[in-house]
């Protein structure tokens, strides 16, 4: 049964994601008119006339956080942005591998449909399984052009076309209607019979992995590349001096964006020349797209990341050169800062999020995450008596409504310490040491093999120095320390 025109032209999203936490790694986008290829990611490849591939992994945490904040589906998040950048005539396919996105995009272009499609969706996945051999062979023409342009070792276009013709004859002879009827075929067998690249294409077509696996990805460079260089009048090795000069350079870098607040940075390169003429290149990376304009005039976020790099670099150099007669902190004599990865986030994005404000200021949360050397950790309370099973890690910003009353569990936690050990530590029987009984608890003892280990008596144990520890005793008399009180 064919799809109606209305079904073909609307944005399709049935059973959007098959598994919690799954997120499309790539998108293939077609737009007949010029648009902004960096609308979703700073890592983009121009595949053909009007066709771009975007690698979403580089901004995965950012887009997931926005999705959770808006409590919306991926279609509802990306469709307004794509319409803003490309108009209503765009076609976008999201999936786990760029080749699968290109195959399905070819199908959609042949049927002249518009909108956004998710290969994780049940409907689109089922349609993908029905693609005919022409949908499988058609994108290979552009693939061969890319492989030829890259001078891939061992690839010859005439030999590749001969292998294609051989495979077409084989398919006609055995009467297989579409590629999915042969999806269980071993890619190595396809390679032995029809050559390396047809075997690789077969693997791309049916793999669930987002790895490129020899896919000829060539990232599109964003022009111009904003960069500033500083030649110091005298060597500098104190952070207080470096910070002042870096702030001036970031201001100069910011001016190169012409006050365009849509441009956000994922990664900057800081190339440092040391006093001994050694060059060190380090990355200033941000967990969420970072706007220089929004952070001016202090540029605290970028300077925090630069400070972490400076401290790590100094420690590394001191450890390496400890046996040499060199300054304790190796001075800098010049440096260059260059923006390597940018993504264009339309004002529509921020306006849309601003209308959905909750009790949490997510812009400030993202700014704080960009400033810290480690990622945030977020935990969700679970109803369990055993402390190590009473919470679980969740993504930052994940909204999970508890299916139990928190109050009795919060009261029970009032006598528990702030510091937990990763795993309980066996200790000797405390004997006559001062201890105060807190509670007895148990887990699902009927599911385990040793019921005596599932029941615990918890105590506050004080040593001779007055320090308090959180300990428990099992029913077989064994003692364990599980935490410390401040």
C-alpha positions in Angstrom: 0.0 0.0 0.0 1.5 3.4 -1.0 1.8 6.4 1.2 -0.7 9.2 0.7 0.6 12.6 -0.4 -0.2 14.1 3.0 1.7 11.3 4.8 4.7 11.8 2.4 5.0 15.6 2.9 4.5 15.9 6.6 7.2 15.5 9.2 7.1 11.8 10.1 7.8 10.6 13.6 6.4 7.3 14.9 8.0 5.5 17.8 10.8 8.1 17.6 13.6 6.2 19.4 13.8 2.5 20.1 15.9 2.7 23.2 16.4 5.3 26.0 19.5 7.4 25.4 19.8 6.5 21.7 20.6 9.5 19.7 21.3 9.8 15.9 25.0 10.2 15.2 24.6 11.7 11.7 22.2 13.6 9.5 22.0 13.9 5.7 20.4 17.2 4.7 19.3 18.3 1.2 18.3 21.9 0.4 17.9 23.1 -3.2 18.8 26.7 -2.1 21.9 27.8 -0.2 21.6 27.4 3.5 23.8 27.2 6.6 25.5 23.8 6.6 26.7 24.3 10.2 23.2 24.7 11.7 23.4 21.5 13.8 27.1 20.7 14.1 30.5 22.1 13.5 31.6 18.8 11.8 30.1 18.8 8.3 30.9 17.3 4.9 29.7 18.5 1.5 28.5 15.3 -0.1 27.0 16.6 -3.4 25.1 19.4 -4.9 22.8 20.7 -2.1 23.6 17.7 0.1 25.5 17.9 3.4 26.4 15.4 6.1 26.4 16.5 9.7 28.1 14.6 12.5 25.9 15.2 15.6 28.2 13.4 18.1 30.2 16.6 18.6 27.1 18.4 20.0 25.3 15.4 21.4 25.2 16.4 25.0 24.0 19.9 24.0 21.1 18.7 21.9 20.1 16.0 24.4 19.9 18.7 27.2 17.8 21.0 25.0 15.5 18.1 24.2 15.0 17.2 27.9 14.6 20.9 28.8 11.8 21.4 26.3 10.4 17.9 27.0 10.0 17.4 23.3 10.7 14.9 20.6 13.8 15.2 18.3 11.5 16.2 15.4 10.0 19.0 17.4 13.5 20.2 18.4 15.2 20.1 14.9 12.4 20.8 12.5 12.0 24.5 13.5 15.7 25.1 13.2 16.0 23.4 9.8 13.0 25.4 8.5 14.7 28.5 9.8 18.0 27.8 7.9 16.7 25.9 4.8 13.1 26.8 4.4 10.2 24.3 3.9 11.7 22.5 1.0 14.5 20.7 3.0 14.8 17.0 3.4 16.7 15.6 6.4 17.4 12.0 7.4 18.9 11.2 10.8 20.5 7.9 11.6 23.4 6.0 13.1 25.6 5.9 9.9 26.0 8.5 7.2 25.7 5.9 4.4 22.3 4.7 5.7 21.2 8.4 5.8 22.3 8.9 2.2 20.4 5.8 1.0 17.2 6.9 2.6 17.7 10.5 1.5 18.0 9.2 -2.1 14.7 7.4 -1.7 13.0 10.5 -0.3 14.3 12.7 -3.1 13.1 10.2 -5.8 9.6 10.4 -4.2 9.8 14.2 -3.9 8.9 14.4 -0.2 10.1 17.0 2.2 10.6 17.1 6.0 12.6 15.3 8.7 12.9 11.6 9.0 14.4 9.4 11.7 15.8 6.0 10.9 15.2 5.0 14.5 11.5 5.5 13.9 9.5 2.4 13.3 7.9 3.6 10.1 11.0 4.9 8.5 13.0 1.9 9.5 10.5 -0.4 7.9 10.5 1.7 4.7 14.3 1.5 4.7 14.1 -2.3 4.6 12.1 -2.0 1.4 14.6 0.2 -0.5 15.3 -1.3 -4.0 18.6 -1.9 -5.6 18.6 1.4 -7.4 18.5 3.3 -4.1 21.5 1.2 -3.0 23.5 1.7 -6.2 22.6 5.4 -7.0 24.6 7.0 -4.1 27.7 5.0 -5.1 28.3 7.4 -8.0 29.1 10.2 -5.6 30.9 7.9 -3.3 33.2 6.8 -6.2 33.9 10.5 -7.0 34.9 11.2 -3.4 37.2 8.1 -3.2 38.8 9.1 -6.5 39.3 12.7 -5.3 41.0 11.5 -2.1 43.3 9.1 -4.1 42.3 6.3 -1.8 45.0 3.6 -2.0 43.8 0.6 -4.1 40.7 2.3 -5.5 40.2 2.4 -9.2 37.0 3.8 -10.6 36.9 1.5 -13.7 37.5 -1.6 -11.6 34.8 -0.5 -9.1 32.3 0.0 -11.9 33.1 -3.4 -13.3 32.5 -4.9 -9.9 29.1 -3.1 -9.7 28.1 -4.6 -13.1 29.2 -8.0 -11.9 27.0 -7.7 -8.7 24.0 -6.5 -10.7 24.2 -9.5 -13.0 24.4 -11.8 -9.9 21.3 -10.1 -8.3 19.3 -10.5 -11.5 20.3 -14.2 -11.8 19.3 -15.1 -8.2 16.2 -12.9 -8.3 16.6 -10.9 -5.1 14.2 -8.0 -5.0 16.0 -5.6 -2.6 19.1 -5.4 -0.5 17.4 -6.2 2.8 16.5 -9.6 1.6 20.2 -10.3 1.6 21.0 -8.2 4.8 22.1 -11.4 6.7 24.8 -12.0 4.1 28.3 -11.7 5.5 30.1 -8.5 4.4 33.4 -10.5 4.1 31.7 -12.8 1.6 30.5 -9.8 -0.4 34.0 -8.4 -0.3 35.6 -11.7 -1.5 33.2 -12.0 -4.4 32.7 -8.3 -5.5 35.7 -6.5 -4.1 36.7 -4.5 -1.0 34.5 -1.4 -1.5 31.3 -3.2 -2.3 31.9 -5.3 0.8 32.5 -2.1 2.8 29.3 -0.5 1.4 27.4 -3.6 2.4 28.7 -3.3 5.9 27.8 0.4 6.1 24.3 -0.4 4.9 23.4 -2.8 7.7 25.7 -1.9 10.6 24.2 -0.6 13.8 27.6 1.1 14.7 28.1 4.8 14.2 31.8 4.4 13.4 32.8 5.6 10.0 34.7 2.4 9.1 36.7 3.8 6.1 33.9 6.1 5.0 35.6 9.0 3.1 34.7 11.8 5.4 36.3 15.2 4.6 35.3 17.9 6.9 34.2 21.2 5.4 36.3 24.1 6.6 34.5 27.2 7.8 35.9 30.3 6.2 37.3 32.6 7.3 39.1 31.0 10.3 39.2 33.5 13.2 42.6 33.7 14.7 44.8 36.1 16.7 48.6 36.0 17.3 50.6 37.6 20.1 54.4 38.1 20.1 55.4 38.9 23.7 57.8 41.7 24.3 59.3 39.7 27.2 58.9 36.1 28.4 55.9 35.5 30.7 55.4 32.5 33.0 52.9 33.8 35.6 49.2 33.1 35.1 48.2 36.5 36.4 50.0 38.1 33.4 49.0 35.5 30.9 45.3 35.9 31.9 45.3 39.7 31.2 46.9 39.2 27.8 44.6 36.4 26.8 41.6 38.5 27.7 42.8 41.1 25.3 43.3 38.5 22.6 39.8 37.0 23.1 38.4 40.5 22.7 40.3 40.8 19.4 39.0 37.4 18.4 35.5 38.3 19.3 35.6 41.4 17.0 36.3 39.0 14.0 32.8 37.6 14.4 31.3 41.0 13.6 29.0 40.9 16.7 27.3 37.8 15.4 25.7 36.1 18.4 24.6 33.1 16.4 28.1 31.8 16.1 29.1 29.4 18.9 32.4 27.7 19.4 33.0 24.0 20.2 36.8 24.1 20.1 39.6 26.5 19.9 43.3 25.8 19.3 46.0 27.5 21.5 49.5 27.2 20.0 52.1 28.2 22.5 55.8 28.8 21.8 58.0 28.3 25.0 61.2 30.0 26.0 63.2 27.0 24.6 61.5 27.4 21.2 59.4 24.3 21.8 55.8 24.6 20.3 52.9 23.1 22.2 49.5 22.9 20.7 46.5 22.4 23.1 42.7 22.5 22.6 40.2 24.6 24.5 37.1 22.5 24.2 33.6 23.3 25.5 31.0 20.8 26.5 28.3 23.0 25.1 28.5 25.5 22.2 30.1 28.6 23.7 29.4 32.2 22.6 32.3 34.7 22.9 29.9 37.6 22.6 27.7 36.5 25.5 30.8 36.0 27.7 32.4 39.4 27.0 34.0 41.4 28.5 35.4 39.0 31.1 35.5 35.8 28.9 35.5 33.8 32.2 34.5 30.5 30.5 37.4 30.5 28.0 39.9 31.7 30.6 38.9 28.9 33.0 39.6 26.3 30.4 42.9 28.1 29.5 43.9 28.0 33.2 43.3 24.3 33.5 45.5 23.8 30.4 48.2 26.1 31.8 48.3 24.3 35.1 48.5 20.8 33.5 51.2 22.0 31.1 53.3 23.5 33.8 53.1 20.2 35.8 54.0 18.2 32.7 57.0 20.3 31.8 58.3 20.4 35.4 58.1 16.6 35.7 59.9 16.2 32.4 62.6 18.8 32.8 63.3 18.3 36.6 66.9 17.2 35.8 67.6 20.2 33.6 68.7 23.7 34.6 65.5 25.3 33.4 63.1 27.8 35.0 60.6 26.2 37.4 57.7 27.6 35.2 58.7 27.6 31.5 58.0 31.1 30.1 55.9 31.7 27.1 57.3 34.0 24.3 54.4 33.9 21.8 51.1 32.2 21.1 48.3 31.9 18.6 44.6 31.3 19.2 42.5 29.9 16.4 38.8 28.9 16.3 38.7 25.4 15.0 35.0 24.3 15.3 31.9 26.5 15.1 28.2 25.9 15.0 25.6 28.4 14.0 22.7 28.4 16.5 19.9 30.6 15.2 18.3 33.2 17.6 15.1 31.1 17.2 16.8 28.5 19.3 17.4 30.8 22.3 14.0 32.5 21.9 12.3 29.1 21.9 14.1 28.0 25.0 13.5 31.3 26.8 9.8 30.7 26.5 10.1 27.4 28.3 11.8 28.8 31.4 11.6 26.5 34.5 12.8 27.0 38.0 16.3 26.1 36.7 18.3 28.7 34.6 19.7 26.3 32.1 21.8 28.9 30.3 23.7 29.5 33.6 24.0 25.7 34.1 25.6 25.2 30.7 27.9 28.2 31.3 29.0 26.6 34.6 29.6 23.2 33.0 31.8 24.9 30.4 33.9 26.5 33.1 34.6 23.3 35.1 37.4 20.8 34.3 35.0 17.9 34.9 31.5 17.1 33.7 28.5 17.4 36.0 27.1 14.3 37.6 23.4 14.0 38.4 21.7 11.3 40.4 18.1 10.2 40.9 16.7 8.7 44.2 15.5 5.1 44.1 13.4 3.3 46.7 15.9 0.9 48.2 17.1 0.3 51.8 20.7 -0.6 50.7 22.6 2.8 50.3 24.5 1.7 47.2 21.2 0.9 45.5 19.3 3.9 46.7 20.3 6.2 43.8 21.3 6.0 40.2 23.1 8.2 37.7 21.0 10.1 35.2 21.8 12.7 32.5 22.0 16.3 33.7 18.6 18.0 33.2 16.7 14.6 32.9 13.2 15.0 34.3 12.2 11.8 36.1 9.0 11.8 38.2 9.6 9.5 41.2 7.0 6.8 41.5 7.3 6.7 45.3 7.0 9.1 48.2 10.3 10.8 49.0 9.5 11.9 52.5 10.1 8.7 54.5 13.3 8.0 52.6 14.5 11.6 53.2 13.9 11.2 56.9 15.8 7.9 57.0 18.8 9.6 55.3 19.1 12.3 58.1 21.6 10.1 60.0 23.6 9.1 57.0 27.0 10.6 56.1 27.8 12.8 53.1 30.8 10.8 52.1 30.4 7.2 50.8 33.1 4.8 49.9 32.9 3.2 46.4 32.6 -0.1 48.1 32.3 -1.1 51.7 35.7 -1.8 53.5 36.0 -4.8 55.8 37.1 -3.8 59.3 37.9 -5.7 62.5 35.3 -6.1 65.2 35.2 -2.7 67.0 34.7 -4.5 70.4 34.3 -1.9 73.1 34.7 1.1 70.9 32.0 3.7 71.2 29.2 3.1 68.8 25.5 4.2 68.4 22.9 2.0 66.7 21.1 3.6 63.9 18.9 1.1 62.0 18.5 -2.3 60.6 17.8 -2.7 56.9 17.7 -5.4 54.2 17.5 -5.8 50.5 15.7 -8.4 48.5 17.2 -11.3 50.4 15.1 -13.9 48.6 16.8 -13.1 45.4 20.3 -13.8 46.7 22.2 -16.9 47.7 23.3 -15.7 51.2 20.4 -14.3 53.2 22.8 -13.4 56.2 24.7 -10.9 54.0 21.4 -9.1 53.0 20.6 -7.9 56.5 22.6 -5.1 58.0 22.8 -3.3 61.4 24.1 0.2 60.9 26.1 2.1 63.6 28.0 5.4 64.1 31.4 4.3 65.2 33.7 6.8 67.0 37.5 6.2 67.3 39.7 7.5 70.1 40.3 10.8 68.2 36.6 11.5 68.1 36.2 10.8 64.3 32.9 9.3 63.3 32.5 6.5 60.7 29.4 4.9 59.3 29.7 1.1 59.7 27.4 -1.9 59.6 27.4 -5.5 60.8 26.0 -8.4 58.9 24.1 -11.3 60.5 27.2 -13.5 60.4 29.1 -11.0 62.6 31.3 -9.4 59.8 31.9 -5.6 60.1 32.3 -3.1 57.3 32.9 0.6 57.0 30.8 2.4 54.3 31.2 6.1 54.9 32.6 8.9 57.0 30.9 11.8 58.8 32.4 15.3 58.5 
